[in-house]
Amino acid sequence: MDPLPNAAPLASKLRNTLVRYHSIADGEWRVAKKNKDATVWRKPSEEFSGYLYKAQGVVEDVTNRIVDHIRPGPYRLDWDSLMTSMDIMETFDENCCVMRYTTAGQLWNIIAPREFVDFSYTTSYEDGLLTCGISLDYGEVRPNFVRGFNHPCGWFCIPLKDSPGHSLLTGYIQTELRGMLPQSAVDTAMSSTLANFYSDLKKALKT
């Protein structure tokens, strides 16, 4: 188990990585799934043998409220059907923490429940916010869970200039689920999970 990292340099490096992903040309992405709420693209990850996913959709709400529903905190467990528990293990400041969370089994439990320990950081970006994270090798793995690993991932939330009550939400996710899994099952689950994330988030913001 690694010691906790120094938060400031990790936060800075993580932000720079996400900003770089955000500038990848459209032509490098391939559509993986599309529904009325979001479009999901993917491209081979530079971090591991799987994919980097990009998801994007317009969400009807102000930036701060949307990000409060996504980042670690009381809202996330209420609406995210995939997340089954969440604990804040360490807090560096109000926008920076280490959290441990667990996810439900997927695809008729072909993908068993997973546990993650993530460093999470929220910061300003242009006129909106970026909330991002990366997994750490920290804390004991709980029984009955496979420890997954999130390579740099995050969500950009930017208010629409011509419609201030709406925000463009763009996510970059690259999750290494680990364990013995067929890659095709992982790819199917990831695309669907990201598309459903938008649908569930929109329902939560309306309540």
N, C-alpha and C positions, 0 to 999 in steps of 0.2 A: 504494500500500500504506500502510495506516495504521500509526502507531507502536503499541506495546503499551499498553493502557489501564492506568490506575491500578486495581489489583485490588480494593481495599476498597470504594469506592463502587459499582463494577460488580457485585460480589458481593451487596451490600446491595439494590441495585435489582432484580437478578435474583430474589433470594429473595422480595422483596415482590410481584413480578409473578406468581410461581408460587403464592404463598399466595392471591393474588386469584383466579387460575384455579380453585384448589381450592375456592373458596367460590361458584362459579357454580351457580345453582339447577339441579336435575335437569331441570326442564321445558325448559331451553334446549338440551338435548342431544338428538340423534337417533341411534338405534342404527345402526351401520354394519356390524358383524360380531359374531358370537357363536360361541364354541366352548366345549368343556368346561373350558378353562383360563382364559379371559378374555372379557370383553365390551368391545367398542370402540364408542365414540360419537364424533360429530363435530358441530361448529358452525362457522359462518363465522369465520375469524380476523380479529382487529382489526389485525393486523400486515401482512398481505398478502392477495392475492386468493384464496388457497386456504383450507384448513380447519385449525382447531385440533382435534386428536384427543385423546380421553381414553380410556385403557385401564385396566381394573381387574380384578384377580383375587387370590385367596388363594394364597400360596406357602408351602409347608411348610419353614420354616427360620427362624432368628433374623435379626433386622433387619440386624445388622452384616455377617453373612456374605452376605446377599442384595445389599446395597449394594456390598460389595467386588467382587462379580461384575459389577455394572453400571457403576461409575465407572471412569475411566481407570486402567489397571493391568494386570498380567499375566493376570488371569483372562479378561478380556473377549474377547480374540482367540481363546482356546481354544474358546469355545462359541458365540459369535455368528456364525452362518453368513453374515450379510450383510457383516460387517466383514472386510476383506482385509489391512489393515495399520494400525498405530497407532504414532505416535511422540509422546513428550512433548517439546514444543519449549521450553517455559519452565515452571519451577516457582516459584510465589510462596511457598507453604508446603505442608505435607503434605496439605491439603484443597483446594488451589487451584492450577490449572495451565492451560497452553494446550497442547492436543494437536492433532495433524494425523492424520486417518485417511482411509482409502479404503473404498468399498463396492463390492460386486460388481454386475454388470449384473443387471437384473430383467426379468420378463415377456418371456422369450425375447430379451433384450437390446434390447427397445424402449427401455428405460431403460438407458443406457450406464453404465459405472462412474463413480462420483462421488468427489470429494475434498472434505473439510470441514476447516476450522480452527476449533476451538471453545475458548472459555474455559469451564472446568469448575470447579464449586464444590460442596463437600459440607458440610452443616451439620446441627445437630440441629433437630428439629421435633417438638413435643409429646413423646411417649414414644419417638419413632423418629428417622428421618433423612430428609433431603431432599438428593438429588444433582441438580444442575441445570446447564444450559449455554446458551450463545448463541454463534453464529458470529461470527468476526472477519474483517475484510479484512486478512489478515496473511500474509506469506510468499509466495513465488513459486508460481504454479499449475503443477503438474507436467504434462508432455505426456501425451496420451491420457486425460486426465480433464477432466470438466466440474466446475467449483467450485460446489458447492451451498451453501445457506445455511440454518442452523437458527435460526429466531426463538426467543424464550425457550421452553425446554422443560425437563422435569425429571421426577423420580420420587420420590414420597413413599412411604416404607416404614414402616408402623406396626405394632407387635406387637398381636395380637388379645388383648384382656383375658381372655377366657374360654379361650384356647388359646395359651399363651405360646410354644409351638414353631412357631406359624404367624404369618405377617405379611400384612397387606393392602397390596398394591403397586398404586399408582395413578400412571399416567404421563400427562403432557401433552406432546404432540409437534406441532410445526408446522414442517414442512420444505419449503423452497422448492428444488425439485430443479434449476430453471433449465434452460437449453437448450430446444430445440424439442420439446415433449412435449404430447400430447393430455391435457387435465386429467383425463379419465375414466380413463386408464391410471394416472396418478399416484394417484388416489383409490382405485382397486382395489388397487394395490401397497401403499399405506400401511395400509389396513385389514388386509390379510393379513399384512403384515410385523409389525404390532403384536401380532396374535393369536399368530403363530408365535414371537414373542419370549418369551412366557410359557412355551410348550411347551418351547422350547430351554433356557430358564433353569432350569426345573424338572428337566430331565434332567441338566443340569450340576451342580446342587446335590446330586443323589443320588449322584454319582460320588465 
